[in-house]
Amino acid sequence: MQDDVFDRNAVHVMTFTAADAGVALAAVRDELAADGARLSSLSLNTLDQVVDGTLRLTNLSCARARACADRLAARPGVHGARVEHHLYRP
């Protein structure tokens, strides 16, 4: 997968839901280690029986961020994930 030149400085905002905080943290840790992404911020909020997470990632192309969200969503205990791309052009 070729990285696009224009998205090198993108910030990717990924949201996901998971069964609990332990599942959420393990999934985030494993995906960041696998993809070489830089974590700008992480927040976790408990909503009834699930955890809602938000990540801000850098050092990824848009395509790699989408692939990361797909892998995150496929992990056991993760109910779904999506990503938005915030592109900054110098």
MOFENKA-V955070 format. One record per residue. N is the residue number from 0. PSI is psi in whole degrees, -180 to 180 (none if undefined). BURIAL is 1 if it has 9 or more other C-alpha atoms within 8 Angstrom, else 0. Layout:
BEGIN
n=N psi=PSI burial=BURIAL
n=N psi=PSI burial=BURIAL
END
This chain:
BEGIN
n=0 psi=122 burial=0
n=1 psi=133 burial=0
n=2 psi=139 burial=1
n=3 psi=139 burial=0
n=4 psi=-40 burial=0
n=5 psi=-18 burial=0
n=6 psi=16 burial=1
n=7 psi=-34 burial=1
n=8 psi=17 burial=1
n=9 psi=150 burial=1
n=10 psi=127 burial=1
n=11 psi=123 burial=1
n=12 psi=112 burial=1
n=13 psi=131 burial=1
n=14 psi=146 burial=1
n=15 psi=163 burial=1
n=16 psi=147 burial=1
n=17 psi=164 burial=1
n=18 psi=-37 burial=1
n=19 psi=175 burial=1
n=20 psi=-38 burial=1
n=21 psi=-45 burial=0
n=22 psi=-45 burial=1
n=23 psi=-48 burial=1
n=24 psi=-41 burial=0
n=25 psi=-42 burial=0
n=26 psi=-45 burial=1
n=27 psi=-47 burial=1
n=28 psi=-48 burial=0
n=29 psi=-41 burial=0
n=30 psi=-39 burial=1
n=31 psi=-40 burial=1
n=32 psi=-37 burial=0
n=33 psi=-31 burial=0
n=34 psi=-11 burial=0
n=35 psi=18 burial=0
n=36 psi=154 burial=1
n=37 psi=131 burial=0
n=38 psi=119 burial=1
n=39 psi=-39 burial=0
n=40 psi=156 burial=0
n=41 psi=131 burial=1
n=42 psi=142 burial=0
n=43 psi=134 burial=1
n=44 psi=135 burial=0
n=45 psi=128 burial=0
n=46 psi=102 burial=0
n=47 psi=-112 burial=0
n=48 psi=0 burial=0
n=49 psi=168 burial=1
n=50 psi=132 burial=1
n=51 psi=124 burial=1
n=52 psi=149 burial=1
n=53 psi=128 burial=1
n=54 psi=145 burial=1
n=55 psi=120 burial=1
n=56 psi=146 burial=1
n=57 psi=178 burial=1
n=58 psi=29 burial=1
n=59 psi=147 burial=1
n=60 psi=167 burial=1
n=61 psi=-41 burial=1
n=62 psi=-43 burial=1
n=63 psi=-34 burial=1
n=64 psi=-41 burial=1
n=65 psi=-42 burial=1
n=66 psi=-39 burial=0
n=67 psi=-44 burial=1
n=68 psi=-40 burial=1
n=69 psi=-44 burial=1
n=70 psi=-41 burial=1
n=71 psi=-45 burial=1
n=72 psi=-27 burial=1
n=73 psi=-8 burial=0
n=74 psi=146 burial=0
n=75 psi=134 burial=0
n=76 psi=-8 burial=0
n=77 psi=128 burial=1
n=78 psi=-20 burial=1
n=79 psi=160 burial=1
n=80 psi=151 burial=1
n=81 psi=162 burial=1
n=82 psi=142 burial=1
n=83 psi=146 burial=0
n=84 psi=127 burial=1
n=85 psi=106 burial=0
n=86 psi=131 burial=1
n=87 psi=120 burial=0
n=88 psi=129 burial=0
n=89 psi=none burial=0
END
